[in-house]
Amino acid sequence: MIFPNLDTGNIGYKLVQRLAKAEAYGPLCQGISKPVNDLSRGCSSQDVAGVIAITAVQAQQN
């Protein structure tokens, strides 16, 4: 999904995550020379581990 700004993106993906009982990671940043991603303040340790794994894969692709 693509949203016009960070606020609507956070609302949208959290809504889908909770309603679908799915794992959601984000926001993931693109178009930067080095892999950089963001975590929300309310994230769990599982969220941190998931984003670390995604960032590691992004780093291997460069």
Contacts in CASP RR format, 6 or more apart in sequence:
PFRMAT RR
TARGET T0000
AUTHOR 0000-0000-0000
METHOD contacts of the structure
MODEL  1
MIFPNLDTGNIGYKLVQRLAKAEAYGPLCQGISKPVNDLSRGCSSQDVAG
VIAITAVQAQQN
1 9 0 8 1.000
1 12 0 8 1.000
1 13 0 8 1.000
1 16 0 8 1.000
3 9 0 8 1.000
3 12 0 8 1.000
6 27 0 8 1.000
9 27 0 8 1.000
10 27 0 8 1.000
10 40 0 8 1.000
13 24 0 8 1.000
13 26 0 8 1.000
13 27 0 8 1.000
14 24 0 8 1.000
16 22 0 8 1.000
16 24 0 8 1.000
17 23 0 8 1.000
17 24 0 8 1.000
25 37 0 8 1.000
25 47 0 8 1.000
25 50 0 8 1.000
25 51 0 8 1.000
25 54 0 8 1.000
26 37 0 8 1.000
26 38 0 8 1.000
26 39 0 8 1.000
26 51 0 8 1.000
27 37 0 8 1.000
27 38 0 8 1.000
28 37 0 8 1.000
28 38 0 8 1.000
28 51 0 8 1.000
28 54 0 8 1.000
29 35 0 8 1.000
29 36 0 8 1.000
29 37 0 8 1.000
29 38 0 8 1.000
34 59 0 8 1.000
34 62 0 8 1.000
35 55 0 8 1.000
35 58 0 8 1.000
35 59 0 8 1.000
35 62 0 8 1.000
36 55 0 8 1.000
37 51 0 8 1.000
37 54 0 8 1.000
37 55 0 8 1.000
37 58 0 8 1.000
39 47 0 8 1.000
39 48 0 8 1.000
39 51 0 8 1.000
40 47 0 8 1.000
43 51 0 8 1.000
END
